[in-house]
């Protein structure tokens, strides 16, 4: 996710350690790539780790942006089948 983020930011000529770049990447994943909520959250965690721990430039105000997982109940058999 870190490599993908850095490549995405470079294509758009954005500073990787900016709030605009991080939020734009997550929005791009959700709207254009249509990734699941779990994948979005994994990408957010990886990007925030990259900016804060590796680059030593923490991005403020993005940590609260997390996708909510939907709750699906599996349908194994219909009532008629049971």
PyMOL Python script that loads the backbone (N, CA, C, O; Angstrom):
from pymol import cmd

cmd.read_pdbstr("""\
ATOM      1  N   UNK A   1       0.816  -1.191   0.000  1.00  0.00           N
ATOM      2  CA  UNK A   1       0.000   0.000   0.000  1.00  0.00           C
ATOM      3  C   UNK A   1       0.857   1.252   0.000  1.00  0.00           C
ATOM      4  O   UNK A   1       0.492   2.274  -0.581  1.00  0.00           O
ATOM      5  N   UNK A   2       1.984   1.159   0.650  1.00  0.00           N
ATOM      6  CA  UNK A   2       2.859   2.327   0.691  1.00  0.00           C
ATOM      7  C   UNK A   2       3.411   2.648  -0.695  1.00  0.00           C
ATOM      8  O   UNK A   2       3.449   3.808  -1.102  1.00  0.00           O
ATOM      9  N   UNK A   3       3.836   1.616  -1.412  1.00  0.00           N
ATOM     10  CA  UNK A   3       4.339   1.830  -2.775  1.00  0.00           C
ATOM     11  C   UNK A   3       3.240   2.373  -3.677  1.00  0.00           C
ATOM     12  O   UNK A   3       3.475   3.290  -4.464  1.00  0.00           O
ATOM     13  N   UNK A   4       2.058   1.816  -3.568  1.00  0.00           N
ATOM     14  CA  UNK A   4       0.940   2.286  -4.394  1.00  0.00           C
ATOM     15  C   UNK A   4       0.616   3.737  -4.091  1.00  0.00           C
ATOM     16  O   UNK A   4       0.362   4.527  -5.000  1.00  0.00           O
ATOM     17  N   UNK A   5       0.626   4.085  -2.817  1.00  0.00           N
ATOM     18  CA  UNK A   5       0.339   5.467  -2.424  1.00  0.00           C
ATOM     19  C   UNK A   5       1.384   6.426  -2.965  1.00  0.00           C
ATOM     20  O   UNK A   5       1.045   7.476  -3.511  1.00  0.00           O
ATOM     21  N   UNK A   6       2.656   6.071  -2.815  1.00  0.00           N
ATOM     22  CA  UNK A   6       3.716   6.954  -3.303  1.00  0.00           C
ATOM     23  C   UNK A   6       3.645   7.128  -4.816  1.00  0.00           C
ATOM     24  O   UNK A   6       3.856   8.230  -5.321  1.00  0.00           O
ATOM     25  N   UNK A   7       3.354   6.060  -5.537  1.00  0.00           N
ATOM     26  CA  UNK A   7       3.193   6.151  -6.986  1.00  0.00           C
ATOM     27  C   UNK A   7       2.001   7.006  -7.374  1.00  0.00           C
ATOM     28  O   UNK A   7       2.077   7.817  -8.297  1.00  0.00           O
ATOM     29  N   UNK A   8       0.896   6.815  -6.658  1.00  0.00           N
ATOM     30  CA  UNK A   8      -0.319   7.596  -6.922  1.00  0.00           C
ATOM     31  C   UNK A   8      -0.058   9.078  -6.677  1.00  0.00           C
ATOM     32  O   UNK A   8      -0.446   9.918  -7.490  1.00  0.00           O
ATOM     33  N   UNK A   9       0.594   9.404  -5.567  1.00  0.00           N
ATOM     34  CA  UNK A   9       0.882  10.808  -5.242  1.00  0.00           C
ATOM     35  C   UNK A   9       1.853  11.419  -6.249  1.00  0.00           C
ATOM     36  O   UNK A   9       1.707  12.584  -6.617  1.00  0.00           O
ATOM     37  N   UNK A  10       2.843  10.647  -6.698  1.00  0.00           N
ATOM     38  CA  UNK A  10       3.816  11.159  -7.668  1.00  0.00           C
ATOM     39  C   UNK A  10       3.152  11.454  -9.010  1.00  0.00           C
ATOM     40  O   UNK A  10       3.472  12.453  -9.654  1.00  0.00           O
ATOM     41  N   UNK A  11       2.231  10.589  -9.435  1.00  0.00           N
ATOM     42  CA  UNK A  11       1.515  10.823 -10.696  1.00  0.00           C
ATOM     43  C   UNK A  11       0.734  12.129 -10.664  1.00  0.00           C
ATOM     44  O   UNK A  11       0.605  12.808 -11.683  1.00  0.00           O
ATOM     45  N   UNK A  12       0.216  12.477  -9.498  1.00  0.00           N
ATOM     46  CA  UNK A  12      -0.603  13.679  -9.360  1.00  0.00           C
ATOM     47  C   UNK A  12       0.193  14.878  -8.840  1.00  0.00           C
ATOM     48  O   UNK A  12      -0.361  15.948  -8.587  1.00  0.00           O
ATOM     49  N   UNK A  13       1.497  14.674  -8.687  1.00  0.00           N
ATOM     50  CA  UNK A  13       2.413  15.724  -8.223  1.00  0.00           C
ATOM     51  C   UNK A  13       1.966  16.300  -6.877  1.00  0.00           C
ATOM     52  O   UNK A  13       1.938  17.515  -6.683  1.00  0.00           O
ATOM     53  N   UNK A  14       1.616  15.393  -5.950  1.00  0.00           N
ATOM     54  CA  UNK A  14       1.201  15.791  -4.608  1.00  0.00           C
ATOM     55  C   UNK A  14       2.301  15.460  -3.615  1.00  0.00           C
ATOM     56  O   UNK A  14       3.030  14.484  -3.792  1.00  0.00           O
ATOM     57  N   UNK A  15       2.420  16.255  -2.589  1.00  0.00           N
ATOM     58  CA  UNK A  15       3.347  15.977  -1.488  1.00  0.00           C
ATOM     59  C   UNK A  15       2.795  14.796  -0.695  1.00  0.00           C
ATOM     60  O   UNK A  15       1.690  14.895  -0.162  1.00  0.00           O
ATOM     61  N   UNK A  16       3.526  13.674  -0.595  1.00  0.00           N
ATOM     62  CA  UNK A  16       2.981  12.479   0.054  1.00  0.00           C
ATOM     63  C   UNK A  16       2.570  12.691   1.508  1.00  0.00           C
ATOM     64  O   UNK A  16       1.628  12.050   1.975  1.00  0.00           O
ATOM     65  N   UNK A  17       3.241  13.557   2.219  1.00  0.00           N
ATOM     66  CA  UNK A  17       2.926  13.763   3.631  1.00  0.00           C
ATOM     67  C   UNK A  17       1.900  14.871   3.830  1.00  0.00           C
ATOM     68  O   UNK A  17       1.942  15.575   4.839  1.00  0.00           O
ATOM     69  N   UNK A  18       0.987  15.033   2.891  1.00  0.00           N
ATOM     70  CA  UNK A  18      -0.049  16.065   3.040  1.00  0.00           C
ATOM     71  C   UNK A  18      -1.411  15.410   3.236  1.00  0.00           C
ATOM     72  O   UNK A  18      -1.660  14.294   2.779  1.00  0.00           O
ATOM     73  N   UNK A  19      -2.275  16.129   3.923  1.00  0.00           N
ATOM     74  CA  UNK A  19      -3.631  15.637   4.175  1.00  0.00           C
ATOM     75  C   UNK A  19      -4.385  15.452   2.860  1.00  0.00           C
ATOM     76  O   UNK A  19      -5.162  14.508   2.716  1.00  0.00           O
ATOM     77  N   UNK A  20      -4.161  16.340   1.910  1.00  0.00           N
ATOM     78  CA  UNK A  20      -4.822  16.263   0.603  1.00  0.00           C
ATOM     79  C   UNK A  20      -4.458  14.961  -0.112  1.00  0.00           C
ATOM     80  O   UNK A  20      -5.321  14.306  -0.697  1.00  0.00           O
ATOM     81  N   UNK A  21      -3.184  14.592  -0.060  1.00  0.00           N
ATOM     82  CA  UNK A  21      -2.743  13.367  -0.740  1.00  0.00           C
ATOM     83  C   UNK A  21      -3.324  12.127  -0.080  1.00  0.00           C
ATOM     84  O   UNK A  21      -3.800  11.226  -0.770  1.00  0.00           O
ATOM     85  N   UNK A  22      -3.293  12.068   1.241  1.00  0.00           N
ATOM     86  CA  UNK A  22      -3.792  10.889   1.954  1.00  0.00           C
ATOM     87  C   UNK A  22      -5.290  10.731   1.744  1.00  0.00           C
ATOM     88  O   UNK A  22      -5.758   9.640   1.419  1.00  0.00           O
ATOM     89  N   UNK A  23      -6.043  11.806   1.927  1.00  0.00           N
ATOM     90  CA  UNK A  23      -7.495  11.727   1.744  1.00  0.00           C
ATOM     91  C   UNK A  23      -7.853  11.450   0.282  1.00  0.00           C
ATOM     92  O   UNK A  23      -8.801  10.717   0.000  1.00  0.00           O
ATOM     93  N   UNK A  24      -7.098  12.032  -0.639  1.00  0.00           N
ATOM     94  CA  UNK A  24      -7.351  11.792  -2.057  1.00  0.00           C
ATOM     95  C   UNK A  24      -7.116  10.344  -2.442  1.00  0.00           C
ATOM     96  O   UNK A  24      -7.877   9.776  -3.227  1.00  0.00           O
ATOM     97  N   UNK A  25      -6.070   9.742  -1.895  1.00  0.00           N
ATOM     98  CA  UNK A  25      -5.769   8.345  -2.179  1.00  0.00           C
ATOM     99  C   UNK A  25      -6.866   7.429  -1.646  1.00  0.00           C
ATOM    100  O   UNK A  25      -7.296   6.503  -2.335  1.00  0.00           O
ATOM    101  N   UNK A  26      -7.310   7.683  -0.439  1.00  0.00           N
ATOM    102  CA  UNK A  26      -8.356   6.845   0.157  1.00  0.00           C
ATOM    103  C   UNK A  26      -9.665   7.023  -0.601  1.00  0.00           C
ATOM    104  O   UNK A  26     -10.391   6.053  -0.819  1.00  0.00           O
ATOM    105  N   UNK A  27      -9.971   8.236  -0.999  1.00  0.00           N
ATOM    106  CA  UNK A  27     -11.171   8.489  -1.796  1.00  0.00           C
ATOM    107  C   UNK A  27     -11.078   7.790  -3.143  1.00  0.00           C
ATOM    108  O   UNK A  27     -12.056   7.208  -3.612  1.00  0.00           O
ATOM    109  N   UNK A  28      -9.917   7.845  -3.760  1.00  0.00           N
ATOM    110  CA  UNK A  28      -9.699   7.167  -5.038  1.00  0.00           C
ATOM    111  C   UNK A  28      -9.893   5.660  -4.902  1.00  0.00           C
ATOM    112  O   UNK A  28     -10.500   5.024  -5.763  1.00  0.00           O
ATOM    113  N   UNK A  29      -9.375   5.097  -3.815  1.00  0.00           N
ATOM    114  CA  UNK A  29      -9.556   3.661  -3.585  1.00  0.00           C
ATOM    115  C   UNK A  29     -11.039   3.306  -3.451  1.00  0.00           C
ATOM    116  O   UNK A  29     -11.509   2.312  -4.005  1.00  0.00           O
ATOM    117  N   UNK A  30     -11.758   4.134  -2.710  1.00  0.00           N
ATOM    118  CA  UNK A  30     -13.165   3.823  -2.449  1.00  0.00           C
ATOM    119  C   UNK A  30     -14.044   4.027  -3.674  1.00  0.00           C
ATOM    120  O   UNK A  30     -14.884   3.180  -3.982  1.00  0.00           O
ATOM    121  N   UNK A  31     -13.861   5.136  -4.371  1.00  0.00           N
ATOM    122  CA  UNK A  31     -14.772   5.483  -5.460  1.00  0.00           C
ATOM    123  C   UNK A  31     -14.381   4.894  -6.810  1.00  0.00           C
ATOM    124  O   UNK A  31     -15.242   4.420  -7.550  1.00  0.00           O
ATOM    125  N   UNK A  32     -13.112   4.917  -7.132  1.00  0.00           N
ATOM    126  CA  UNK A  32     -12.696   4.439  -8.449  1.00  0.00           C
ATOM    127  C   UNK A  32     -12.285   2.970  -8.449  1.00  0.00           C
ATOM    128  O   UNK A  32     -12.623   2.229  -9.372  1.00  0.00           O
ATOM    129  N   UNK A  33     -11.574   2.558  -7.437  1.00  0.00           N
ATOM    130  CA  UNK A  33     -11.131   1.162  -7.372  1.00  0.00           C
ATOM    131  C   UNK A  33     -12.176   0.270  -6.707  1.00  0.00           C
ATOM    132  O   UNK A  33     -12.135  -0.953  -6.847  1.00  0.00           O
ATOM    133  N   UNK A  34     -13.113   0.884  -5.982  1.00  0.00           N
ATOM    134  CA  UNK A  34     -14.209   0.178  -5.314  1.00  0.00           C
ATOM    135  C   UNK A  34     -13.722  -0.967  -4.424  1.00  0.00           C
ATOM    136  O   UNK A  34     -14.220  -2.091  -4.495  1.00  0.00           O
ATOM    137  N   UNK A  35     -12.732  -0.647  -3.583  1.00  0.00           N
ATOM    138  CA  UNK A  35     -12.214  -1.653  -2.654  1.00  0.00           C
ATOM    139  C   UNK A  35     -13.115  -1.737  -1.429  1.00  0.00           C
ATOM    140  O   UNK A  35     -13.878  -0.813  -1.149  1.00  0.00           O
ATOM    141  N   UNK A  36     -13.027  -2.828  -0.712  1.00  0.00           N
ATOM    142  CA  UNK A  36     -13.876  -3.044   0.464  1.00  0.00           C
ATOM    143  C   UNK A  36     -13.443  -2.141   1.619  1.00  0.00           C
ATOM    144  O   UNK A  36     -12.378  -1.524   1.587  1.00  0.00           O
ATOM    145  N   UNK A  37     -14.295  -2.083   2.631  1.00  0.00           N
ATOM    146  CA  UNK A  37     -14.002  -1.260   3.805  1.00  0.00           C
ATOM    147  C   UNK A  37     -12.744  -1.748   4.511  1.00  0.00           C
ATOM    148  O   UNK A  37     -11.936  -0.939   4.966  1.00  0.00           O
ATOM    149  N   UNK A  38     -12.573  -3.050   4.604  1.00  0.00           N
ATOM    150  CA  UNK A  38     -11.381  -3.598   5.241  1.00  0.00           C
ATOM    151  C   UNK A  38     -10.115  -3.231   4.496  1.00  0.00           C
ATOM    152  O   UNK A  38      -9.091  -2.939   5.114  1.00  0.00           O
ATOM    153  N   UNK A  39     -10.176  -3.241   3.185  1.00  0.00           N
ATOM    154  CA  UNK A  39      -9.029  -2.873   2.362  1.00  0.00           C
ATOM    155  C   UNK A  39      -8.720  -1.391   2.522  1.00  0.00           C
ATOM    156  O   UNK A  39      -7.554  -1.004   2.596  1.00  0.00           O
ATOM    157  N   UNK A  40      -9.758  -0.559   2.577  1.00  0.00           N
ATOM    158  CA  UNK A  40      -9.551   0.875   2.792  1.00  0.00           C
ATOM    159  C   UNK A  40      -8.854   1.120   4.125  1.00  0.00           C
ATOM    160  O   UNK A  40      -7.910   1.907   4.203  1.00  0.00           O
ATOM    161  N   UNK A  41      -9.321   0.444   5.172  1.00  0.00           N
ATOM    162  CA  UNK A  41      -8.725   0.636   6.488  1.00  0.00           C
ATOM    163  C   UNK A  41      -7.285   0.154   6.530  1.00  0.00           C
ATOM    164  O   UNK A  41      -6.446   0.763   7.194  1.00  0.00           O
ATOM    165  N   UNK A  42      -6.993  -0.925   5.832  1.00  0.00           N
ATOM    166  CA  UNK A  42      -5.624  -1.418   5.768  1.00  0.00           C
ATOM    167  C   UNK A  42      -4.730  -0.403   5.045  1.00  0.00           C
ATOM    168  O   UNK A  42      -3.605  -0.147   5.475  1.00  0.00           O
ATOM    169  N   UNK A  43      -5.226   0.164   3.963  1.00  0.00           N
ATOM    170  CA  UNK A  43      -4.468   1.163   3.214  1.00  0.00           C
ATOM    171  C   UNK A  43      -4.238   2.417   4.055  1.00  0.00           C
ATOM    172  O   UNK A  43      -3.142   2.978   4.039  1.00  0.00           O
ATOM    173  N   UNK A  44      -5.255   2.861   4.784  1.00  0.00           N
ATOM    174  CA  UNK A  44      -5.104   4.042   5.651  1.00  0.00           C
ATOM    175  C   UNK A  44      -4.016   3.800   6.680  1.00  0.00           C
ATOM    176  O   UNK A  44      -3.152   4.651   6.892  1.00  0.00           O
ATOM    177  N   UNK A  45      -4.057   2.639   7.319  1.00  0.00           N
ATOM    178  CA  UNK A  45      -3.056   2.323   8.340  1.00  0.00           C
ATOM    179  C   UNK A  45      -1.651   2.312   7.755  1.00  0.00           C
ATOM    180  O   UNK A  45      -0.722   2.844   8.363  1.00  0.00           O
ATOM    181  N   UNK A  46      -1.489   1.712   6.584  1.00  0.00           N
ATOM    182  CA  UNK A  46      -0.174   1.646   5.948  1.00  0.00           C
ATOM    183  C   UNK A  46       0.334   3.033   5.575  1.00  0.00           C
ATOM    184  O   UNK A  46       1.507   3.343   5.785  1.00  0.00           O
ATOM    185  N   UNK A  47      -0.534   3.859   5.030  1.00  0.00           N
ATOM    186  CA  UNK A  47      -0.129   5.208   4.614  1.00  0.00           C
ATOM    187  C   UNK A  47       0.197   6.073   5.831  1.00  0.00           C
ATOM    188  O   UNK A  47       1.175   6.820   5.810  1.00  0.00           O
ATOM    189  N   UNK A  48      -0.604   5.981   6.880  1.00  0.00           N
ATOM    190  CA  UNK A  48      -0.324   6.766   8.083  1.00  0.00           C
ATOM    191  C   UNK A  48       0.970   6.311   8.754  1.00  0.00           C
ATOM    192  O   UNK A  48       1.707   7.135   9.297  1.00  0.00           O
ATOM    193  N   UNK A  49       1.252   5.013   8.722  1.00  0.00           N
ATOM    194  CA  UNK A  49       2.524   4.522   9.247  1.00  0.00           C
ATOM    195  C   UNK A  49       3.681   5.074   8.418  1.00  0.00           C
ATOM    196  O   UNK A  49       4.693   5.507   8.969  1.00  0.00           O
ATOM    197  N   UNK A  50       3.532   5.059   7.112  1.00  0.00           N
ATOM    198  CA  UNK A  50       4.566   5.580   6.225  1.00  0.00           C
ATOM    199  C   UNK A  50       4.877   7.041   6.535  1.00  0.00           C
ATOM    200  O   UNK A  50       6.038   7.417   6.695  1.00  0.00           O
ATOM    201  N   UNK A  51       3.840   7.852   6.617  1.00  0.00           N
ATOM    202  CA  UNK A  51       4.077   9.283   6.812  1.00  0.00           C
ATOM    203  C   UNK A  51       4.592   9.604   8.214  1.00  0.00           C
ATOM    204  O   UNK A  51       5.466  10.456   8.371  1.00  0.00           O
ATOM    205  N   UNK A  52       4.058   8.929   9.234  1.00  0.00           N
ATOM    206  CA  UNK A  52       4.458   9.287  10.596  1.00  0.00           C
ATOM    207  C   UNK A  52       5.750   8.610  11.046  1.00  0.00           C
ATOM    208  O   UNK A  52       6.600   9.262  11.652  1.00  0.00           O
ATOM    209  N   UNK A  53       5.916   7.326  10.765  1.00  0.00           N
ATOM    210  CA  UNK A  53       7.081   6.597  11.277  1.00  0.00           C
ATOM    211  C   UNK A  53       8.271   6.596  10.320  1.00  0.00           C
ATOM    212  O   UNK A  53       9.412   6.751  10.754  1.00  0.00           O
ATOM    213  N   UNK A  54       8.019   6.427   9.048  1.00  0.00           N
ATOM    214  CA  UNK A  54       9.119   6.344   8.083  1.00  0.00           C
ATOM    215  C   UNK A  54       9.568   7.733   7.653  1.00  0.00           C
ATOM    216  O   UNK A  54      10.758   8.045   7.680  1.00  0.00           O
ATOM    217  N   UNK A  55       8.607   8.568   7.254  1.00  0.00           N
ATOM    218  CA  UNK A  55       8.939   9.902   6.758  1.00  0.00           C
ATOM    219  C   UNK A  55       9.086  10.930   7.885  1.00  0.00           C
ATOM    220  O   UNK A  55       9.599  12.029   7.671  1.00  0.00           O
ATOM    221  N   UNK A  56       8.630  10.560   9.088  1.00  0.00           N
ATOM    222  CA  UNK A  56       8.655  11.466  10.253  1.00  0.00           C
ATOM    223  C   UNK A  56       7.908  12.773  10.000  1.00  0.00           C
ATOM    224  O   UNK A  56       8.305  13.834  10.481  1.00  0.00           O
ATOM    225  N   UNK A  57       6.807  12.676   9.228  1.00  0.00           N
ATOM    226  CA  UNK A  57       5.955  13.833   8.946  1.00  0.00           C
ATOM    227  C   UNK A  57       4.499  13.414   9.138  1.00  0.00           C
ATOM    228  O   UNK A  57       3.791  13.184   8.158  1.00  0.00           O
ATOM    229  N   UNK A  58       4.044  13.311  10.386  1.00  0.00           N
ATOM    230  CA  UNK A  58       2.672  12.846  10.613  1.00  0.00           C
ATOM    231  C   UNK A  58       1.644  13.779   9.976  1.00  0.00           C
ATOM    232  O   UNK A  58       1.795  15.000   9.990  1.00  0.00           O
ATOM    233  N   UNK A  59       0.616  13.185   9.429  1.00  0.00           N
ATOM    234  CA  UNK A  59      -0.466  13.934   8.800  1.00  0.00           C
ATOM    235  C   UNK A  59      -1.589  14.050   9.826  1.00  0.00           C
ATOM    236  O   UNK A  59      -2.116  13.043  10.298  1.00  0.00           O
ATOM    237  N   UNK A  60      -1.945  15.270  10.160  1.00  0.00           N
ATOM    238  CA  UNK A  60      -2.971  15.521  11.179  1.00  0.00           C
ATOM    239  C   UNK A  60      -4.364  15.496  10.573  1.00  0.00           C
ATOM    240  O   UNK A  60      -4.553  15.894   9.423  1.00  0.00           O
ATOM    241  N   UNK A  61      -5.330  15.035  11.336  1.00  0.00           N
ATOM    242  CA  UNK A  61      -6.733  15.106  10.934  1.00  0.00           C
ATOM    243  C   UNK A  61      -7.217  14.002  10.023  1.00  0.00           C
ATOM    244  O   UNK A  61      -8.353  14.061   9.551  1.00  0.00           O
ATOM    245  N   UNK A  62      -6.402  12.996   9.755  1.00  0.00           N
ATOM    246  CA  UNK A  62      -6.815  11.921   8.857  1.00  0.00           C
ATOM    247  C   UNK A  62      -7.101  10.647   9.641  1.00  0.00           C
ATOM    248  O   UNK A  62      -7.794   9.758   9.146  1.00  0.00           O
ATOM    249  N   UNK A  63      -6.585  10.550  10.836  1.00  0.00           N
ATOM    250  CA  UNK A  63      -6.685   9.313  11.608  1.00  0.00           C
ATOM    251  C   UNK A  63      -8.129   8.919  11.899  1.00  0.00           C
ATOM    252  O   UNK A  63      -8.412   7.731  12.050  1.00  0.00           O
ATOM    253  N   UNK A  64      -9.044   9.873  11.982  1.00  0.00           N
ATOM    254  CA  UNK A  64     -10.439   9.562  12.274  1.00  0.00           C
ATOM    255  C   UNK A  64     -11.232   9.070  11.071  1.00  0.00           C
ATOM    256  O   UNK A  64     -12.400   8.709  11.215  1.00  0.00           O
ATOM    257  N   UNK A  65     -10.622   9.049   9.888  1.00  0.00           N
ATOM    258  CA  UNK A  65     -11.324   8.641   8.677  1.00  0.00           C
ATOM    259  C   UNK A  65     -11.159   7.132   8.495  1.00  0.00           C
ATOM    260  O   UNK A  65     -10.127   6.664   8.015  1.00  0.00           O
ATOM    261  N   UNK A  66     -12.169   6.393   8.877  1.00  0.00           N
ATOM    262  CA  UNK A  66     -12.147   4.937   8.727  1.00  0.00           C
ATOM    263  C   UNK A  66     -13.441   4.491   8.078  1.00  0.00           C
ATOM    264  O   UNK A  66     -14.509   5.029   8.368  1.00  0.00           O
ATOM    265  N   UNK A  67     -13.344   3.517   7.210  1.00  0.00           N
ATOM    266  CA  UNK A  67     -14.522   2.972   6.543  1.00  0.00           C
ATOM    267  C   UNK A  67     -15.219   1.997   7.493  1.00  0.00           C
ATOM    268  O   UNK A  67     -14.566   1.266   8.237  1.00  0.00           O
ATOM    269  N   UNK A  68     -16.532   1.999   7.458  1.00  0.00           N
ATOM    270  CA  UNK A  68     -17.300   1.082   8.293  1.00  0.00           C
ATOM    271  C   UNK A  68     -17.609  -0.173   7.489  1.00  0.00           C
ATOM    272  O   UNK A  68     -18.065  -0.110   6.347  1.00  0.00           O
ATOM    273  N   UNK A  69     -17.351  -1.298   8.110  1.00  0.00           N
ATOM    274  CA  UNK A  69     -17.666  -2.568   7.458  1.00  0.00           C
ATOM    275  C   UNK A  69     -19.161  -2.825   7.554  1.00  0.00           C
ATOM    276  O   UNK A  69     -19.787  -2.570   8.583  1.00  0.00           O
ATOM    277  N   UNK A  70     -19.710  -3.326   6.481  1.00  0.00           N
ATOM    278  CA  UNK A  70     -21.129  -3.653   6.504  1.00  0.00           C
ATOM    279  C   UNK A  70     -21.301  -5.036   7.129  1.00  0.00           C
ATOM    280  O   UNK A  70     -20.418  -5.890   7.052  1.00  0.00           O
ATOM    281  N   UNK A  71     -22.432  -5.222   7.731  1.00  0.00           N
ATOM    282  CA  UNK A  71     -22.704  -6.471   8.425  1.00  0.00           C
ATOM    283  C   UNK A  71     -23.596  -7.344   7.543  1.00  0.00           C
ATOM    284  O   UNK A  71     -24.778  -7.052   7.355  1.00  0.00           O
ATOM    285  N   UNK A  72     -23.029  -8.392   7.018  1.00  0.00           N
ATOM    286  CA  UNK A  72     -23.774  -9.309   6.175  1.00  0.00           C
ATOM    287  C   UNK A  72     -23.979 -10.618   6.919  1.00  0.00           C
ATOM    288  O   UNK A  72     -23.048 -11.173   7.503  1.00  0.00           O
ATOM    289  N   UNK A  73     -25.181 -11.086   6.886  1.00  0.00           N
ATOM    290  CA  UNK A  73     -25.452 -12.409   7.413  1.00  0.00           C
ATOM    291  C   UNK A  73     -25.444 -13.390   6.256  1.00  0.00           C
ATOM    292  O   UNK A  73     -26.077 -13.142   5.230  1.00  0.00           O
ATOM    293  N   UNK A  74     -24.747 -14.486   6.405  1.00  0.00           N
ATOM    294  CA  UNK A  74     -24.695 -15.446   5.311  1.00  0.00           C
ATOM    295  C   UNK A  74     -26.051 -16.133   5.109  1.00  0.00           C
ATOM    296  O   UNK A  74     -26.735 -16.473   6.075  1.00  0.00           O
ATOM    297  N   UNK A  75     -26.413 -16.325   3.887  1.00  0.00           N
ATOM    298  CA  UNK A  75     -27.641 -17.050   3.567  1.00  0.00           C
ATOM    299  C   UNK A  75     -27.223 -18.426   3.086  1.00  0.00           C
ATOM    300  O   UNK A  75     -26.678 -18.581   1.993  1.00  0.00           O
ATOM    301  N   UNK A  76     -27.484 -19.413   3.910  1.00  0.00           N
ATOM    302  CA  UNK A  76     -27.075 -20.764   3.578  1.00  0.00           C
ATOM    303  C   UNK A  76     -28.237 -21.513   2.945  1.00  0.00           C
ATOM    304  O   UNK A  76     -28.099 -22.078   1.860  1.00  0.00           O
ATOM    305  N   UNK A  77     -29.367 -21.518   3.612  1.00  0.00           N
ATOM    306  CA  UNK A  77     -30.573 -22.174   3.101  1.00  0.00           C
ATOM    307  C   UNK A  77     -31.768 -21.243   3.262  1.00  0.00           C
ATOM    308  O   UNK A  77     -31.847 -20.481   4.226  1.00  0.00           O
ATOM    309  N   UNK A  78     -32.676 -21.309   2.331  1.00  0.00           N
ATOM    310  CA  UNK A  78     -33.916 -20.537   2.476  1.00  0.00           C
ATOM    311  C   UNK A  78     -34.840 -21.271   3.451  1.00  0.00           C
ATOM    312  O   UNK A  78     -34.589 -22.420   3.815  1.00  0.00           O
ATOM    313  N   UNK A  79     -35.902 -20.597   3.863  1.00  0.00           N
ATOM    314  CA  UNK A  79     -36.846 -21.231   4.787  1.00  0.00           C
ATOM    315  C   UNK A  79     -37.474 -22.476   4.160  1.00  0.00           C
ATOM    316  O   UNK A  79     -37.692 -23.479   4.840  1.00  0.00           O
ATOM    317  N   UNK A  80     -37.761 -22.404   2.871  1.00  0.00           N
ATOM    318  CA  UNK A  80     -38.360 -23.540   2.194  1.00  0.00           C
ATOM    319  C   UNK A  80     -37.408 -24.738   2.164  1.00  0.00           C
ATOM    320  O   UNK A  80     -37.827 -25.885   2.322  1.00  0.00           O
ATOM    321  N   UNK A  81     -36.137 -24.451   1.961  1.00  0.00           N
ATOM    322  CA  UNK A  81     -35.146 -25.523   1.897  1.00  0.00           C
ATOM    323  C   UNK A  81     -34.957 -26.209   3.252  1.00  0.00           C
ATOM    324  O   UNK A  81     -34.710 -27.413   3.326  1.00  0.00           O
ATOM    325  N   UNK A  82     -35.080 -25.414   4.323  1.00  0.00           N
ATOM    326  CA  UNK A  82     -34.931 -25.995   5.655  1.00  0.00           C
ATOM    327  C   UNK A  82     -36.123 -26.902   5.935  1.00  0.00           C
ATOM    328  O   UNK A  82     -36.205 -27.500   7.008  1.00  0.00           O
TER     329      UNK A  82
END
""", "prot")
cmd.dss("prot")
cmd.show_as("cartoon", "prot")
cmd.util.cbc("prot")
cmd.orient("prot")
